[in-house]
């Protein structure tokens, strides 16, 4: 989808509507993550996981998200579609964060944590590219709220 010249963009508080709404969704998702991540090691331990398991889950979460950012960034660029990757990534993260709270064993936490980070890997690179499409006028970082 191309941005048409001469078409007036909808803006909220001086920011493109798409960037504004995506920023709100990202903000809410970040709040959820910041509430879950500090207590995740204690949750794993309470379910019988050792410190080795806590480290394994943390390492897998980070590595899967990092690898998938490259993979899905490539596919997003190749197909030219951004919204489907961003939507599916946020949707997967939301669903698996909820399911993470229902885990009864540390292996359930491992399973749901990995899939939650798959959602992050799917959405991150396409989201940045989607946001940058709306940065017009040559002003660096004018379409972004975060550093």
C-alpha positions as CSV (number, residue, x, y, z in Angstrom):
1,X,0.0,0.0,0.0
2,X,1.5,3.3,-1.0
3,X,0.9,6.7,0.5
4,X,-0.8,8.9,-2.0
5,X,0.5,12.4,-2.6
6,X,-2.0,15.2,-2.0
7,X,-4.2,13.1,0.3
8,X,-4.5,14.7,3.7
9,X,-3.4,12.4,6.5
10,X,-5.4,12.0,9.6
11,X,-3.3,13.0,12.6
12,X,-3.6,12.8,16.3
13,X,-1.6,15.3,18.3
14,X,0.5,16.0,15.2
15,X,1.4,12.4,14.6
16,X,0.1,10.2,11.8
17,X,-3.0,8.2,12.8
18,X,-1.3,4.8,12.1
19,X,1.8,5.7,14.1
20,X,-0.3,7.0,17.0
21,X,-2.5,3.9,17.2
22,X,0.5,1.5,16.8
23,X,2.3,3.5,19.6
24,X,-0.7,3.0,21.9
25,X,-0.8,-0.8,21.2
26,X,3.0,-1.0,21.7
27,X,2.8,0.9,24.9
28,X,0.1,-1.3,26.4
29,X,2.1,-4.4,25.3
30,X,5.2,-3.0,26.9
31,X,3.4,-2.4,30.2
32,X,2.2,-6.1,30.1
33,X,5.7,-7.3,29.5
34,X,7.2,-5.1,32.2
35,X,4.7,-6.5,34.7
36,X,5.4,-10.1,33.8
37,X,9.1,-10.3,33.3
38,X,10.4,-9.3,36.7
39,X,8.3,-12.0,38.4
40,X,8.8,-14.7,35.8
41,X,11.9,-16.3,37.5
42,X,10.0,-16.5,40.8
43,X,7.0,-18.0,39.0
44,X,9.2,-20.7,37.4
45,X,10.9,-21.5,40.7
46,X,7.5,-21.9,42.4
47,X,6.6,-24.4,39.7
48,X,9.6,-26.5,40.5
49,X,12.1,-25.0,38.0
50,X,15.8,-24.8,39.0
51,X,18.1,-21.8,38.4
52,X,19.3,-23.7,35.3
53,X,15.7,-23.9,34.0
54,X,15.2,-20.1,34.7
55,X,18.4,-19.3,32.7
56,X,17.4,-21.7,29.9
57,X,14.0,-20.1,29.5
58,X,15.4,-16.6,29.5
59,X,18.1,-17.5,27.0
60,X,15.6,-19.2,24.6
61,X,13.2,-16.3,24.8
62,X,15.9,-13.8,23.9
63,X,17.5,-15.8,21.2
64,X,14.3,-16.8,19.4
65,X,13.1,-13.2,19.3
66,X,16.4,-12.0,17.9
67,X,16.6,-14.7,15.2
68,X,13.0,-14.2,14.1
69,X,13.4,-10.4,13.8
70,X,15.8,-11.1,10.9
71,X,13.7,-13.8,9.3
72,X,10.4,-11.9,9.4
73,X,12.0,-8.6,8.5
74,X,13.2,-10.3,5.4
75,X,9.8,-11.8,4.6
76,X,8.1,-8.5,5.3
77,X,10.4,-6.7,2.9
78,X,10.0,-9.4,0.3
79,X,6.2,-9.4,0.4
80,X,5.8,-5.7,1.0
81,X,3.2,-6.5,3.6
82,X,3.6,-5.0,7.1
83,X,0.3,-4.9,8.8
84,X,-0.3,-8.7,8.8
85,X,3.0,-9.3,10.5
86,X,2.5,-6.6,13.0
87,X,-1.0,-7.7,13.8
88,X,-0.2,-11.4,14.1
89,X,2.8,-10.6,16.2
90,X,0.9,-8.5,18.7
91,X,-2.0,-11.0,18.7
92,X,0.3,-14.0,19.4
93,X,2.1,-12.1,22.2
94,X,-1.2,-11.2,23.8
95,X,-2.7,-14.7,23.7
96,X,0.5,-16.4,24.9
97,X,1.0,-13.9,27.7
98,X,-2.4,-14.8,29.0
99,X,-1.8,-18.5,28.6
100,X,1.5,-18.1,30.4
101,X,-0.4,-17.2,33.5
102,X,-2.4,-20.4,33.4
103,X,0.8,-22.6,33.4
104,X,0.9,-25.3,36.0
105,X,4.5,-26.5,35.3
106,X,7.8,-24.9,34.3
107,X,7.6,-26.7,31.0
108,X,4.3,-24.9,30.3
109,X,6.1,-21.6,31.1
110,X,8.8,-22.6,28.6
111,X,6.3,-23.4,25.9
112,X,4.2,-20.3,26.3
113,X,7.2,-18.0,26.8
114,X,8.8,-19.2,23.6
115,X,5.6,-18.6,21.6
116,X,5.2,-15.2,23.2
117,X,8.6,-14.3,22.0
118,X,7.9,-15.7,18.5
119,X,5.2,-13.0,18.4
120,X,7.8,-10.4,19.3
121,X,10.1,-11.6,16.6
122,X,7.3,-11.6,14.0
123,X,6.2,-8.0,14.7
124,X,9.4,-6.0,15.5
125,X,11.1,-5.5,12.2
126,X,7.9,-5.0,10.2
127,X,6.6,-2.6,12.8
128,X,9.7,-0.4,12.4
129,X,9.4,-0.4,8.7
130,X,5.7,0.3,8.9
131,X,6.3,3.3,11.2
132,X,9.1,4.7,9.0
133,X,6.7,4.8,6.0
134,X,5.0,7.7,7.6
135,X,8.1,9.7,8.4
136,X,7.8,12.4,5.8
137,X,9.4,15.8,5.2
138,X,13.0,14.7,5.9
139,X,12.7,15.1,9.6
140,X,14.6,12.4,11.3
141,X,12.6,10.5,14.0
142,X,9.6,12.7,13.5
143,X,7.2,9.8,13.3
144,X,8.4,8.1,16.5
145,X,7.8,8.6,20.2
146,X,10.4,6.2,21.5
147,X,14.2,6.7,21.2
